[in-house]
Amino acid sequence: QVQLVESGGGLVQPGGSLRLSCAASGIIFSIYNMGWYRQAPGKQRELVATITTNSSTNYSDSVKGRFTISRDNVKNTLYLQMNSLKPEDTAVYYCYVSRFIGTTGRTYWGQGTQVTVSS
């Protein structure tokens, strides 16, 4: 059974930092591409950051230079380091892992963790 368990969310003041973790089990972690989405109330889901199997990364313009995605294939854990947080970063953050060969494959999701940036 595949499980993605997120942690690290919470309440932080503007300008602060948080590190989200996404611990995976039930998969061969190293062969999956993965990333983080977020969804704020009343807004569409936004792809925040992605990391490939060879650790190539991409970021949305809204977080570039402030967030860093990384992975530890020994600990089977995905991370999102978030610095210089802004109130507009407030959202539920979801991790995912994905592996496709052509059109065949699977995507698995975490349960989400709330990040609130407020003074």
Rosetta blueprint (number, residue, H / E / L):
1 Q L
2 V L
3 Q E
4 L E
5 V E
6 E E
7 S E
8 G L
9 G L
10 G E
11 L E
12 V E
13 Q L
14 P L
15 G L
16 G L
17 S L
18 L E
19 R E
20 L E
21 S E
22 C E
23 A E
24 A E
25 S E
26 G L
27 I L
28 I L
29 F H
30 S H
31 I H
32 Y L
33 N E
34 M E
35 G E
36 W E
37 Y E
38 R E
39 Q E
40 A L
41 P L
42 G L
43 K L
44 Q L
45 R L
46 E E
47 L E
48 V E
49 A E
50 T E
51 I E
52 T L
53 T L
54 N L
55 S L
56 S L
57 T E
58 N E
59 Y E
60 S L
61 D L
62 S L
63 V L
64 K L
65 G L
66 R L
67 F E
68 T E
69 I E
70 S E
71 R E
72 D E
73 N L
74 V L
75 K L
76 N L
77 T E
78 L E
79 Y E
80 L E
81 Q E
82 M E
83 N L
84 S L
85 L L
86 K L
87 P H
88 E H
89 D H
90 T L
91 A E
92 V E
93 Y E
94 Y E
95 C E
96 Y E
97 V E
98 S E
99 R E
100 F E
101 I E
102 G L
103 T L
104 T E
105 G E
106 R E
107 T E
108 Y E
109 W E
110 G L
111 Q L
112 G L
113 T E
114 Q E
115 V E
116 T E
117 V E
118 S L
119 S L
